Amino acid sequence: MAKKVVRTVAKKKKVHVDPVGRVFIQATFNNIIVSITNANGQVVAWSSAGKMGFKGSKKNTPYAASQASQDCAKVAYDLGMRKAEVQIKGPGSGREAAIRTINNAGIEITTIHDITPIPHNGCRPPKKRRV
């Protein structure tokens, strides 16, 4: 006889949304990831260029960054977020476009911090490209 398999579905955790939160933008050379959190650091909404359907080299364009940040900001605005601090990490091309789109979506930006990690002569860099 075959055994019956019973699966339990985990309940989704309720996240309290404050009117003031934080926006984290990670802009790499290959993708852009936008996460909006409440004051405690719990993620309220997130989006990325890959999630929006962009593939390959189109993921690191300013247009893809604006689409991802617009999707994320709309969800957070509907949940009640009105003001946010922005923290940007990485050298990607869609940094300014993402900030501008979040501001246009109705979330007021109070401060902008650049938290890109800078090595103080840490690891050896990769060898130069030969094209």
C-alpha positions as CSV (number, residue, x, y, z in Angstrom):
1,M,0.0,0.0,0.0
2,A,1.2,3.5,-0.8
3,K,1.7,5.9,2.1
4,K,-0.3,9.2,2.2
5,V,1.9,12.3,2.2
6,V,0.5,15.2,4.2
7,R,2.1,18.6,3.6
8,T,1.6,21.5,5.9
9,V,1.7,25.0,4.4
10,A,3.6,27.5,6.6
11,K,1.6,30.7,7.4
12,K,2.9,33.9,6.0
13,K,4.3,36.2,8.6
14,K,2.5,39.5,9.0
15,V,4.8,42.5,8.7
16,H,3.9,45.7,10.4
17,V,4.3,48.6,7.9
18,D,5.3,52.0,9.3
19,P,4.8,55.3,7.5
20,V,8.6,55.7,7.6
21,G,10.9,53.0,6.3
22,R,14.1,52.2,4.4
23,V,14.9,51.5,0.8
24,F,17.9,49.4,-0.1
25,I,19.1,49.5,-3.7
26,Q,21.8,47.1,-4.8
27,A,23.0,48.0,-8.2
28,T,25.6,45.6,-9.7
29,F,26.9,45.4,-13.2
30,N,24.5,42.5,-13.9
31,N,21.3,43.3,-12.1
32,I,19.5,45.7,-9.7
33,I,17.7,44.6,-6.6
34,V,15.4,47.0,-4.7
35,S,14.2,46.1,-1.1
36,I,11.9,48.2,1.0
37,T,11.9,47.5,4.8
38,N,10.1,48.9,7.8
39,A,12.0,50.6,10.7
40,N,12.9,47.2,12.2
41,G,14.4,45.9,9.0
42,Q,11.7,43.4,8.0
43,V,11.2,43.4,4.2
44,V,7.9,44.9,3.2
45,A,8.4,44.7,-0.6
46,W,11.2,43.7,-3.0
47,S,11.8,43.6,-6.7
48,S,14.6,43.2,-9.2
49,A,15.2,43.7,-12.9
50,G,15.2,39.9,-13.4
51,K,11.9,39.6,-11.7
52,M,10.4,42.2,-14.0
53,G,11.3,40.1,-17.0
54,F,14.5,41.6,-18.2
55,K,17.3,39.2,-19.4
56,G,20.9,39.5,-20.1
57,S,22.5,42.9,-20.6
58,K,19.1,44.7,-20.4
59,K,19.0,44.0,-16.7
60,N,21.6,46.6,-15.9
61,T,20.0,49.5,-17.7
62,P,18.4,52.6,-16.0
63,Y,15.0,51.6,-17.5
64,A,15.1,48.2,-15.9
65,A,16.0,49.8,-12.6
66,S,13.1,52.3,-12.8
67,Q,10.7,49.5,-13.6
68,A,11.8,47.4,-10.7
69,S,11.8,50.3,-8.2
70,Q,8.3,51.4,-9.5
71,D,6.9,47.9,-8.8
72,C,8.4,47.8,-5.4
73,A,7.4,51.4,-4.4
74,K,3.8,50.9,-5.5
75,V,3.4,47.9,-3.2
76,A,5.0,49.7,-0.2
77,Y,2.9,52.9,-0.9
78,D,-0.3,50.8,-1.0
79,L,0.6,49.3,2.4
80,G,1.0,52.7,3.9
81,M,4.6,53.8,3.6
82,R,5.1,57.5,2.9
83,K,8.7,58.4,3.8
84,A,11.9,56.5,3.4
85,E,15.7,56.7,3.8
86,V,17.6,55.3,0.8
87,Q,20.8,53.3,1.0
88,I,22.6,52.5,-2.3
89,K,25.2,49.9,-2.8
90,G,27.2,49.1,-5.9
91,P,28.5,50.7,-9.1
92,G,25.5,49.9,-11.4
93,S,24.1,52.2,-14.0
94,G,20.5,52.4,-12.6
95,R,21.2,54.1,-9.3
96,E,19.8,57.6,-10.0
97,A,16.8,56.2,-12.0
98,A,15.7,54.0,-9.2
99,I,15.8,56.9,-6.7
100,R,13.9,59.2,-9.0
101,T,11.2,56.6,-9.6
102,I,10.7,55.9,-5.9
103,N,10.2,59.6,-5.3
104,N,7.7,59.9,-8.2
105,A,5.7,56.9,-6.8
106,G,4.8,59.0,-3.8
107,I,7.4,57.9,-1.2
108,E,9.2,61.0,0.0
109,I,13.0,60.4,0.3
110,T,14.5,62.0,3.4
111,T,18.2,61.0,3.1
112,I,20.4,59.1,0.6
113,H,23.4,57.1,1.9
114,D,26.0,55.5,-0.4
115,I,27.1,52.3,1.4
116,T,29.2,50.9,-1.4
117,P,32.0,48.8,0.2
118,I,35.5,50.2,-0.6
119,P,38.5,48.0,0.0
120,H,41.3,49.5,1.9
121,N,43.9,47.4,-0.1
122,G,42.3,44.1,0.9
123,C,42.1,41.4,-1.8
124,R,44.2,41.3,-4.9
125,P,42.1,42.6,-7.9
126,P,41.5,40.4,-10.9
127,K,44.0,40.6,-13.8
128,K,43.3,43.1,-16.5
129,R,41.1,42.2,-19.4
130,R,42.6,41.6,-22.8
131,V,40.2,42.4,-25.5
